[in-house]
Amino acid sequence: MARLFFSLKFSETQQQQLLAYQQQALSLCPQAKAVASDNLHLTLFFLGEVDAQQQQRLVAAASQIDRPAFVLTLDHLACFAKPEILYLAPSQIPAPLTALQQQVAALCKAEGFNDIHDKYRPHVTLARHAKCPPALHRPLAPLTLQINQYALYCSARQDDRLQYRPLHCFSLG
């Protein structure tokens, strides 16, 4: 069994761009624990524990998704009180992201997985254990990213560090 999730796949350059926003956010909420730059992602669907056969079926189904590449603009910094997460999000969710997330969610649900969230709120977690003041919810200078891929990721501890490793990448376009 592996702990898996579907997420947008950011390039190394995009992760470095996100890192600049993370540093800005941490200056406003310094006690928060930064997410490692190679773990920055935007979840489409969290699966949890998945066996090898389920994983094969999920990959086969996801390979059939034919969605266009799209532009994602992240321009809003905020916190979730529970769990204590400092995040970057789009103020306007692009329709292609919504369509991709709905297709991924449908194939996951067809495989018997349930969404643990009642409403999809796309965001990039920048830091955890963030006790943020209400004034922290603010617009930021937009970060515009070209999204060309999404991936099935594995969440695992390696060398006492949580790592998100892409198992299968899927092209958009």
Buried (B, 14 or more C-beta within 10 A) or exposed (E): EBBBBBBBBBEEEBBEBBBEBBEBBBEBBEEBEBBEEEBBBBBBBBBEEBEEEBBEBBEEBBEEBEBEEBEBBBBBBBBBEEEBBBBBBBEEBBEBBEBBBEBBBEBBEEBEBEBEEEEBEBBBBBBEEBEBEEEBEEEBEEBEBEBBBBBBBBBEEEEEEEBBEBEBEBEBE
